Amino acid sequence: MLDGEKVVLAYSGGLDTSVIIPWLKENYGCEIIAACIDVGQGSELKTVREKALASGAAKVYVEDVKEELVKDYIFPTLKAGAVYEGKYLLGTSFARPLIAKKLVEIAHKEGAKAIAHGATGKGNDQVRFEVSIHALDPSLKIIAPWRIWDLKSREDEIEYAKKKGIPVSVTKDKIYSVDNNMWHISHEGGDLEDPWNEPKSDLYDMIVPPEKAPDVPEYVLIEFKKGIPVKVNEKELKPVEIIEELNKIAGRNGVGIIDIVENRLVGMKSRGVYETPAGTVLYSAHKELEYLVLDKETMRFKDIVAQKYADLVYNGLWFSPLREALDAFVDKTQENVTGIVKLKLYKGNVINAGSKSPYSLYNEEFVTFGEDEVYNQKDAEGFINLFGLPLKIKALMDMNRKDDFNETMGR
């Protein structure tokens, strides 16, 4: 029991955290400080303070951290090119350590002894929250109701909420687990648990289904400076504005639907449908610019770093020394990732339509099929002889061994 002690709850206003407030008071006798961290949930936040108080919270914090999310979490991950298992753009993954950071700050301010969260015992978020909290203040206790209470399903939660008189928007007919921030919306559960089921067209909130997108392509220009996007369609925008603008542009063209069966950290596979319109466009544009300005060996090694970076973020290790060290490498690679990329968006597709940079390594005079005066094609013969020398030597040695064998056998 934590009689009279303060507990900071990571509060979203959804089913899980709405039920957790009365459950904590009933089972721990504690005072609940609800902390809603605004990472771009949008309209969900309009009533979150009233809902938390109505559910029994003693105090409510609503912290706007959208700019910090973009500058300190989204952009570093974008520069790294980190994508989990080839598809997932880590929208929930990098939001969790920022939320954990703010929960710890509020706990210190309020003199709270513990932090509670609504992540399930089957998911990744419990790890992301708790590892981040431990990294920032290992003295704080952590309460994870999903791992200890008698409620075994979302249906049980709905019944508990009714019994306690807590209004929730989730019903037994619409039971998706949804995580929403300015970078993406994730959808899990319900009929999506069968990977054979195609997502229903009314599932999407940020993106127009590709078949309903306009019949004409839309072009978008994105300008980068040292790997960070700074302009959209020649208009300079603040970091949050860039994400918001590209969400609109990509979303109306059906771009950014990601359907993946992913490997969770806890050892099981799960199926998620993600809407990441701005992220899909930014990753594509950033990669096109890197093709233009990075040398081969740097780009190949950076691909290895990107995979490790994605694993660290996905596994909740944002505040690890390795992630910080990888940032130093990534920042070095981004010194010349400056330029403009033109993309064509059409019914869910992102197509490169041009790129340019003052640091481009592409030289038309060298690669032209027309007449040139900078490349002597005769030089290729010597290069091929040296490049293929190991294979030539092996073939000669194999032939000699075969001849020696035949001679020994009297053939």
For each residue, the residues with C-beta under 8 A, 3 or more apart:
1: 28 29 30
2: 5 7 28 29 30 113 114
3: 28 29 30
4: 29 30 31
5: 2 30 31 112 113 114
6: 30 31 32 33 107 110 111 112 113
7: 2 24 28 30 31 32 33 112 113 114 115 116 143
8: 33 35 103 106 107 110 112 114 115 116
9: 17 20 21 24 32 33 34 35 57 115 116 117 118
10: 17 35 37 99 100 103 115 116 117 118 129
11: 17 21 34 35 36 48 52 57 60
12: 16 17 36 41 44 48 118
13: 17 18 36 44 45 47 48 51 52
14: 17 18 118 168 169 170 178
15: 18 19 154 157 158 161 168 169 170
16: 12 19 20 118 120 146 157
17: 9 10 11 12 13 14 20 21 34 118
18: 13 14 15 21 51 55 161 166 168
19: 15 16 22 23 151 157 160 161 164 166 168
20: 9 16 17 23 24 116 118 145
21: 9 11 17 18 24 25 32 34 52 55 56 57
22: 19 25 26 55 56 164 166
23: 19 20 26 27 145 149 160
24: 7 9 20 21 27 28 30 32 116 143 145
25: 21 22 28 29 30 32 56
26: 22 23
27: 23 24 149
28: 1 2 3 7 24 25 143
29: 1 2 3 4 25
30: 1 2 3 4 5 6 7 24 25 114
31: 4 5 6 7 58
32: 6 7 9 21 24 25 56 57 58
33: 6 7 8 9 57 58 59 60 61 106 110 112
34: 9 11 17 21 52 55 57 59 60 61
35: 8 9 10 11 60 61 63 102 103 106
36: 11 12 13 45 48 49 52 60 61 62 63
37: 10 63 65 98 99 102 103
38: 41 45 62 63 64 65 66
39: 65 66 69 95 98 99 181 182
40: 66 69 180 181 182 183 243
41: 12 38 44 45 180 181
42: 45 180 182
43: 46
44: 12 13 41 48 180
45: 13 36 38 41 42 48 62
46: 43
47: 13 50 51
48: 11 12 13 36 44 45 51 52 60 62
49: 36 52 53 60 62
50: 47 53 54
51: 13 18 47 48 54 55 167
52: 11 13 21 34 36 48 49 55 57 60
53: 49 50 56 57 60
54: 50 51 166 167
55: 18 21 22 34 51 52 166
56: 21 22 25 32 53
57: 9 11 21 32 33 34 52 53 60
58: 31 32 33
59: 33 34 110
60: 11 33 34 35 36 48 49 52 53 57
61: 33 34 35 36 106
62: 36 38 45 48 49
63: 35 36 37 38 102 106
64: 38
65: 37 38 39 68 69 98 102
66: 38 39 40 69 70 182 240
67: 70 71 238 239 240
68: 65 71 72 73 98
69: 39 40 65 66 72 73 74 94 95 98 181 182 183
70: 66 67 73 74 75 182 239 240 242 243
71: 67 68 74 75 239
72: 68 69 75 76 98
73: 68 69 70 76 77 94 95 97 98 318
74: 69 70 71 77 78 94 183 243 279
75: 70 71 72 78 79 227 228 229 239
76: 72 73 79 80 327 330
77: 73 74 80 82 90 94 309 313
78: 74 75 81 227 228 229 279 282 283 286
79: 75 76 227 228 286 330 331 334 337
80: 76 77 305 306 309 310 326 327 330
81: 78 283 286 287 290 302 303 306 309
82: 77 90 306 307 309 310 313
83: 86 87 88 89 90 283 306 310
84: 87 88 89 90 93 262 310 311 313 314
85: 88 260 262 263 310
86: 83
87: 83 84 258 260 262
88: 83 84 85 91 93 258 260 262 272 274 314
89: 83 84 183 184 258 274 276 279 280 283
90: 77 82 83 84 93 94 310 313 314
91: 88 94 95 179 181 183 184 186 274 276 279
92: 95 96 124 125 179 181 184 186
93: 84 88 90 96 124 128 313 314 316
94: 69 73 74 77 90 91 97 98 313 318
95: 39 69 73 91 92 98 99 181 183
96: 92 93 99 100 125 128 129 132 316 318
97: 73 94 100 101 128 132 316 318 319
98: 37 39 65 68 69 72 73 94 95 101 102
99: 10 37 39 95 96 102 103 129
100: 10 96 97 103 104 128 129 132 133 136
101: 97 98 104 105 132 136
102: 35 37 63 65 98 99 105 106
103: 8 10 35 37 99 100 106 107 115 129 133
104: 100 101 107 108 115 133 136 137 140
105: 101 102 108 109
106: 8 33 35 61 63 102 103 109 110 112
107: 6 8 103 104 110 111 112 114 115 137 140
108: 104 105 111 137
109: 105 106
110: 6 8 33 59 106 107
111: 6 107 108
112: 5 6 7 8 33 106 107 115 140
113: 2 5 6 7 140 141
114: 2 5 7 8 30 107 140 141 142 143
115: 7 8 9 10 103 104 107 112 129 133 140 141 142 143
116: 7 8 9 10 20 24 142 143 144 145
117: 9 10 125 126 129 130 142 143 144
118: 9 10 12 14 16 17 20 145 146
119: 123 125 126 128 129 144 146
120: 16 123 125 126 146
121: 126 144 146 147
122: 264 266 268
123: 119 120 126 264 266 270
124: 92 93 127 128 264 265 266 314 315 316
125: 92 96 117 119 120 128 129
126: 117 119 120 121 123 129 130 144 146 147
127: 124 130 131 265 266 315 316
128: 93 96 97 100 119 124 125 131 132 315 316 318
129: 10 96 99 100 103 115 117 119 125 126 132 133 142 316
130: 117 126 127 133 134 142 144 316
131: 127 128 134 135 316 317 319
132: 96 97 100 101 128 129 135 136 316 318 319
133: 100 103 104 115 129 130 136 137 140 142
134: 130 131 137 138
135: 131 132 138 319 320
136: 100 101 104 132 133 319
137: 104 107 108 133 134 140
138: 134 135
139:
140: 104 107 112 113 114 115 133 137
141: 113 114 115
142: 114 115 116 117 129 130 133
143: 7 24 28 114 115 116 117
144: 116 117 119 121 126 130 147 148
145: 20 23 24 116 118 148 149
146: 16 118 119 120 121 126 149
147: 121 126 144
148: 144 145
149: 23 27 145 146
150: 156
151: 19 156 157 160
152: 156
153: 156 157
154: 15 157 158 170 175 177 189
155: 158 159 172 175
156: 150 151 152 153 159 160
157: 15 16 19 151 153 154 160 161 168
158: 15 154 155 161 162 168 170 171 172
159: 155 156 162 163
160: 19 23 151 156 157 163 164
161: 15 18 19 157 158 164 166 167 168
162: 158 159 165 166
163: 159 160
164: 19 22 160 161
165: 162
166: 18 19 22 54 55 161 162
167: 51 54 161
168: 14 15 18 19 157 158 161
169: 14 15
170: 14 15 154 158 174 175
171: 158 174 175
172: 155 158 175
173:
174: 170 171 190
175: 154 155 170 171 172 189 190
176: 187 188 189 190 192 203
177: 154 186 187 188 189
178: 14 185 186 187 188
179: 91 92 185 186
180: 40 41 42 44 184 185 186 205
181: 39 40 41 69 91 92 95 184 185
182: 39 40 42 66 69 70 240 243 244 247
183: 40 69 74 89 91 95 243 276 278 279
184: 89 91 92 180 181 206 274 275 276 279
185: 178 179 180 181 205 206 274 275
186: 91 92 177 178 179 180 272 273 274 275
187: 176 177 178 192 199 203 272 273 274 275
188: 176 177 178 192 193 270 271 272 273
189: 154 175 176 177 192 193
190: 174 175 176 193
191: 194 197 200
192: 176 187 188 189 197 199 271 272 273
193: 188 189 190 271
194: 191 197 271
195: 261 271
196:
197: 191 192 194
198:
199: 187 192 203 204 257 259 273
200: 191 203
201: 204 209 212
202:
203: 176 187 199 200 273
204: 199 201 207 208 209 257 275
205: 180 185 275
206: 184 185 247 251 256 275 277
207: 204 250 251 254 255 256 257 275 277
208: 204 212 213 251 252 253 254
209: 201 204 212 213 254
210: 213 254 257 347 348
211: 254 347
212: 201 208 209 254
213: 208 209 210 252 253 254 346 347 348
214: 218 252 253 347
215: 347
216: 346
217: 253 344 345 346 351
218: 214 249 252 253 344 345 346
219: 342 343 344 345 353
220: 232 233 246 249 250 281 342 343 345
221: 231 232 233 234 340 341 342
222: 229 231 232 246 281 282 285 340 341 343
223: 229 230 231 232 234 339 340 341
224: 227 228 229 230 285 286 289 337 338 339 340 341
225: 228 230 338
226: 334 335 336 337 338
227: 75 78 79 224 286 330 331 333 334 337
228: 75 78 79 224 225 334
229: 75 78 222 223 224 232 242 282 285 286
230: 223 224 225 236 237 242
231: 221 222 223 234 235 236 237
232: 220 221 222 223 229 235 237 242 245 246 249
233: 220 221
234: 221 223 231
235: 231 232
236: 230 231
237: 230 231 232 241 242 245
238: 67 241 242
239: 67 70 71 75 242 243
240: 66 67 70 182 243 244
241: 237 238 244 245
242: 70 229 230 232 237 238 239 245 246 278
243: 40 70 74 182 183 239 240 246 247 278
244: 182 240 241 247 248 278
245: 232 237 241 242 248 249 278
246: 220 222 232 242 243 249 250 277 278 281 282
247: 182 206 243 244 250 251 277 278
248: 244 245 251 252
249: 218 220 232 245 246 252 253 277 281 345
250: 207 220 246 247 253 255 256 277 278 280 281 345 350
251: 206 207 208 247 248 254 255 256 275 277
252: 208 213 214 218 248 249
253: 208 213 214 217 218 249 250 345 346 347 348
254: 207 208 209 210 211 212 213 251 257 347 348
255: 207 250 251 277 280 281 345 348 349 350
256: 206 207 250 251 275 276 277 278 279 280 281
257: 199 204 207 210 254 273 274 275 348
258: 87 88 89 273 274 275 276 280
259: 199 271 272 273 274
260: 85 87 88 271 272 274
261: 195 269 270 271
262: 84 85 87 88 269 270 271 272
263: 85 268 269
264: 122 123 124 267 268 269 270
265: 124 127 314 315 316
266: 122 123 124 127
267: 264
268: 122 263 264
269: 261 262 263 264
270: 123 188 261 262 264
271: 188 192 193 194 195 259 260 261 262
272: 88 186 187 188 192 259 260 262
273: 186 187 188 192 199 203 257 258 259
274: 88 89 91 184 185 186 187 257 258 259 260
275: 184 185 186 187 204 205 206 207 251 256 257 258
276: 89 91 183 184 256 258 279 280
277: 206 207 246 247 249 250 251 255 256 280 281
278: 183 242 243 244 245 246 247 250 256 281 282
279: 74 78 89 91 183 184 256 276 282 283
280: 89 250 255 256 258 276 277 283 284 350
281: 220 222 246 249 250 255 256 277 278 284 285 343 345 350
282: 78 222 229 246 278 279 285 286
283: 78 81 83 89 279 280 286 287
284: 280 281 287 288 343 350 352
285: 222 224 229 281 282 288 289 341 343
286: 78 79 81 224 227 229 282 283 289 290 337 341
287: 81 283 284 290 291
288: 284 285 291 292 341 343 352 355
289: 224 285 286 292 293 337 338 339 341 355 357
290: 81 286 287 293 294 299 302 337
291: 287 288 294 299 355
292: 288 289 339 355 356 357 360 361 362
293: 289 290 336 337 338 339 357 359 360 361
294: 290 291 298 299 302 333 336 337 361
295: 298 299 361
296: 299 300
297: 300 301
298: 294 295 301 302 333
299: 290 291 294 295 296 302 303
300: 296 297 303 304
301: 297 298 304 305
302: 81 290 294 298 299 305 306 329 330 333
303: 81 299 300 306 307
304: 300 301 307 308
305: 80 301 302 308 309 326 329 330
306: 80 81 82 83 302 303 309 310
307: 82 303 304 310 311
308: 304 305 311 312 322 326
309: 77 80 81 82 305 306 312 313 323 326 330
310: 80 82 83 84 85 90 306 307 313 314
311: 84 307 308 314 315
312: 308 309 315 317 318 320 322 323 326
313: 77 82 84 90 93 94 309 310 317 318 323
314: 84 88 90 93 124 265 310 311
315: 124 127 128 265 311 312
316: 93 96 97 124 127 128 129 130 131 132 265
317: 131 312 313 320 322 323
318: 73 94 96 97 128 132 312 313 323
319: 97 131 132 135 136 323
320: 135 312 317 323 324
321: 324 325
322: 308 312 317 325 326
323: 309 312 313 317 318 319 320 326 327
324: 320 321 327 328
325: 321 322 328 329
326: 80 305 308 309 312 322 323 329 330
327: 76 80 323 324 330 331
328: 324 325 331 332
329: 302 305 325 326 332 333
330: 76 79 80 227 302 305 309 326 327 333 334
331: 79 227 327 328 334 335
332: 328 329 335
333: 227 294 298 302 329 330 337
334: 79 226 227 228 330 331 337
335: 226 331 332
336: 226 293 294 357 359
337: 79 224 226 227 286 289 290 293 294 333 334 357 359
338: 224 225 226 289 293 357 358 359
339: 223 224 289 292 293 355 356 357 358 359 360
340: 221 222 223 224 355 356 357
341: 221 222 223 224 285 286 288 289 352 354 355
342: 219 220 221 352 353 354 355
343: 219 220 222 281 284 285 288 350 351 352 353
344: 217 218 219 349 350 351 352 353
345: 217 218 219 220 249 250 253 255 281 349 350 351
346: 213 216 217 218 253 349 351
347: 210 211 213 214 215 253 254
348: 210 213 253 254 255 257
349: 255 344 345 346
350: 250 255 280 281 284 343 344 345
351: 217 343 344 345 346
352: 284 288 341 342 343 344 355
353: 219 342 343 344
354: 341 342
355: 288 289 291 292 339 340 341 342 352
356: 292 339 340 360
357: 289 292 293 336 337 338 339 340 360
358: 338 339
359: 293 336 337 338 339
360: 292 293 339 356 357
361: 292 293 294 295
362: 292 367
363: 366 367
364: 367 368
365: 368 372 374 375
366: 363 372 374 375
367: 362 363 364
368: 364 365 371 372
369:
370:
371: 368
372: 365 366 368 375
373:
374: 365 366
375: 365 366 372 379
376: 379
377: 380
378: 381
379: 375 376 382 383
380: 377 383 384
381: 378 384 385
382: 379 385 386
383: 379 380 386 387
384: 380 381 387 388
385: 381 382 388 389
386: 382 383 389
387: 383 384
388: 384 385 391 392
389: 385 386 392 393
390: 393 394
391: 388 394 395
392: 388 389 395 396
393: 389 390 396 397
394: 390 391 397 398
395: 391 392 398 399
396: 392 393 399 400
397: 393 394 400 401
398: 394 395 401 402
399: 395 396 402 403
400: 396 397 403 404
401: 397 398 404 405
402: 398 399 405 406
403: 399 400 406 407
404: 400 401 407 408
405: 401 402 408 409
406: 402 403 409 411
407: 403 404 410 411
408: 404 405
409: 405 406
410: 407
411: 406 407
